[in-house]
Amino acid sequence: MIDRNRKSIKVAIAETSLILRSGVAAALTKVADAQLQIMEIALYTNFENKVSTFAPDILIINPFFGGKTNIDRCKNNKDLGLGNTKFVALLSGFVDQQIIENYDATISIYDDNAKLSALISKLTNSANLDDNEEEQLSLREREIIREVVKGLTNKEIAQKFNKSIYTILTHRRNIARKLHIHSSTGLAIYAIANGLVSKDELKLKKRPSVDDFE
């Protein structure tokens, strides 16, 4: 049952297809255990204006909306004000993992009500989107933390994930910003406390430096 006193959750759906966009909106209203304000975005040309004005808590978006949505740019563009927004990739078919790795979650047009409800519940509970709580890390950011505290250098991490060093540095800046952790010791403690690594794995070849996050 929806708690009428609970803060309303803003959800934006960016998808050019009317059927998919409206279908997702209708499904959300049926399964979400929260009060939702839903805004549909059909055109990429007014995407930035709409999301900056609406300031959604959750943005459900086709990864190829507008050609290919640059999620890192959206998250880091202060003018858009999406620093605390949860990004959900709306999938209608196979998509390469590298394209969706920086999203907070994915949703498929083939998902049933139970899966959709669980996802929305998880996102609304984690984000709610309490400004005092840390931002949720992406799967890739969690993987990078593991490698950092195990002692890999930026170059080694970039090679392991087949990414550029610039991309790895961007991830590490985002990690520091989200966790408010700027020391190697603090990051190692976080990784152990949250089950990202075990104490046995924490045999660092080189202690990560705070400078690596700048």
N, C-alpha and C positions, 0 to 999 in steps of 0.2 A: 504494500500500500504506500502511496506517495505521501510524504510528510509535507503538508502545505506550508509549514513554517520554515522549511529548508530553503537555502539560497537557490535561486533559479540558475540553471546551467545554460550557457550560451553555446549553441552548436551551429557552425557554418558548414554547408555542404557545397563544395565546388566541383561541378560536373556539367559538361555541356549537354549530355543527354537528359531530356526532360523525364523520360521514363525511369532512368536509373536514379536521378536526383530526387524526384518526387517519391519514388518507391522507398528509398532509404529514409527520407523524412517521415513517411507514413509508418514505416516499421519502427522507427525510434520512438514515436509517440505511443506505440502499443506496448513496448517492452521495457522502456526506461523507468527505473525506480527513482525518479527525480522529476522536478519541474523543468521542462526544457523550453528555451526560446530558440527556434530554428530559423536560420536565414539561408535561402538557396541562392547560389551564385552560378549563373549560366555562362557569363562571358568573362574571358580573361582580361579584356580591356578595362573593366571596372573592378577587377579582383582586389587590387591593393587598396583602393579607396573604400570598398565595402568592408574588408576585414579590419582596416585601421579604425573605421567608425564603429563597427559592431563589437570589436575586441572579443572574439570568441574564446571560450575556455577550451573547446575542442574544435579542431578543423578537420573535417573529413574531405579528402581531396583525391581526385584521380591523379596519379603520379605524372600523367602526360597532359594534364590540364595546361593549356597554353603552350603546347609543344612538349615541354618537360619542366616540371616545377622544381626550382632550386630551393630545397627545404632549408639548407644552411643559410642561404641569403635571407629567406623569410624570417628565420629565427634570430638572425643577427642584425636585421634592419631595425634600428631603434624607432624609426619613423612609423613602422607598422605596429609596434607595441605588442608583438606576439611572443615575447620572452617567456611567458608562463603558459602559452597555449600548447595543448597536446595535439600532435599531428598524427592523423590516421590515414593510411593509404587505402583508397577504395579500389579494389581489384575486381576486374571482370574477366580476367584470363591470366595466363602465365606472365610473370614479370621477373626480370633478372633481380637476384637478391641484392646486387650492388646498388640498384636504383632505389630500393626501399629500406636500405640499412639504417638510415638516419631518422626514419619515422619512429614514433613511440609505439605504434601498433598498426596492424593491418585488419581490414575487414573485406570479406568477399561477398559478391552478390549471391553466392550459394550458401552462405551461412544461415543456420536456422535461428529461430527466436531465442533459444536458450544461450547460444553462443553470442549473439548480438547483445542480449541482456547482460551477460557476464562481462563483456568488454566495456559496455557503457558504465556499468556499476564500478568496475575497477578504475576506469579513467576519472569518473566523477569523484570517487572517494579519495583517489591519490592527488588529484589536482586541486581540488576545492579549496581545495583550490583555496587552500589556506596560504596566504602570502608568507607565513612563518615557516612553512615546510620547504625542504629542498626540492628543486626541480627534479623530475624523474630523468634518469640517465637512459640513453638509447642503448640498444644491444651492443652496437659497435663501441660506444664509450666504455661500457663495462668490460668488454674484451680488451680494450686498450689499457685500462687500469690494471688488469691482470698482468699484462706484459710489462708495464712500467715498473710495478712493484717487484716483479721477478728479475728485473735488472736489464731489460732490453733497452737499447738506445732508440732514439727516434728513427734513425736510418734502418735499424733492424726490424722495427715494428712496421715501417712503411713497406719493406721488402716482404714481410710475412703476409700482409694483407693486400699486397700489390697496389699500394697507394703511394701518392707523392708525400714527401716529408712535409710540405705545406699543409696537406690535408690532415696529417697526424698532429701537427702543431695546432691547427684549428680545433680539432677534437680535444686536445689537452687544455686549451684555453677555456673551452666550453665546460669541461669537467671541473676545472678550478672555480669557474664562475658559479656553476650549479651547486657544488658541494661547499663552497667557501673554504676550501682547503688549499693552502699554498706551500706546504712543506712535504718532503718525502716521508717523514715519520707519520704525519697525519694521514696521508694517503694510504700508507701501509696498514695503519690501524683500521681505517675505514674498510679496506679490502678484506681484512680478516673478519671484522665484526659482521660484515654483510655476506660472508661466504663466497667471496670472489676468488680467494686463494686460501690455502691452508698454511699453517705455520711452517710445515715441512717444505712447502714450495717457496717460502720467502727466503731464498738464498740468493741475494742480490749480487750480480756481478759488478754493478755500479749503482750506488744510491742515486735515485732520481733527484735532480737539483730543482730548487724552486725556480731557477732561471729558465728551465725547460717549459714552464707554463706561461711565460711572458711572451 
